[in-house]
Amino acid sequence: MNIVLLGTGTSTGVPMLGCNCDVCRSSDPRDRRTRCSALISWGARNILIDTGTDLHQQALRESLTHVDGVLYTHAHADHVHGIDDLRAFNMVSKESIPIFGSPATMSVIRRNFSYIFDTQGGVGFRPRLDPWDVRGPFSLFGLPVEPVAMQHGPGEASGYRIGPFAYLTDCNVIPEASLEHLRGLEVLVLDGLRFRSHPTHFSIDEAIKLAQRLGARRTLLTHICHEVSHARDSRDLPPGIELAYDGQRFSLFVKDAQSTATRPLSAPQSTHETNHRIGL
């Protein structure tokens, strides 16, 4: 499984519009952060985590030619509003793209982008997407996908664990029940907005404490704002914890979900709710 961190910035991106701080004027490419998202490649399949505002720019940078599915963490604008760019991949593949998220997340996406899902309207030039409500672990193209419930201020968000990898952005609390599903990780990508506290995101110090508790071999902090300088602030991080940057990539070995000791899986029903297997 090959993973690329497409974007590692907070909702404003870095540089932030109208700002003249040292980080926003930095010439270090690691301080240029597009909106938060990731790409997972598994065999010939490409799976996005979120369609951030900068998806078009990110896809061009990575020469992304096709998208086979999208996992959504939540429905905030900076994680969803690149959704319309998926239509270009429809034009290439001639196929619809399945998208996945919690029932609450998918409800907001269906409502906010009703023009995509309105079957009564004309075809038009719009994405062809197949929405699925995720209520538990499932297999996607053979990958074992486990949603992780998190708190994002007063709202909720979903992280995802896939084998030895977990992606947990936009969170400031991870319930104890969810923590039990995050043991034995090789790579953890974790929200770490800034050093000052924030009401809806982990601060870097809070993220470090959580990472040390979970004991992942390697932790990458993401969703970083313009108060954080990559070169300056990386020096003070503990071993095994680092600041992520756009375009960062790594590879991990993952067993096919069908070879793991999970409960039997079955095809989802036409209600588009799943906690089992999707072999699309």
Secondary structure, DSSP 8 states (H G I E B T S, - for coil): -EEEEEE-B-TT-BS-TT--STTTT---GGG-B-BSEEEEEETTEEEEE---TTHHHHHHHTT-----EEE-S---HHHHTTGGGHHHHHHHH-S-EEEEE-HHHHHHHHHHTHHHH-TTS---S---EEEEEE-S-EEETTEEEEEEEEEETTEEEEEEEETTEEEE-S-SB--HHHHTTS-S-SEEEEE---SS--SSS--HHHHHHHHHHHT-SEEEEESB-TT--HHHHHTTS-TTEEE--TT-EEE-----GGGS---------TT-EESSEE--
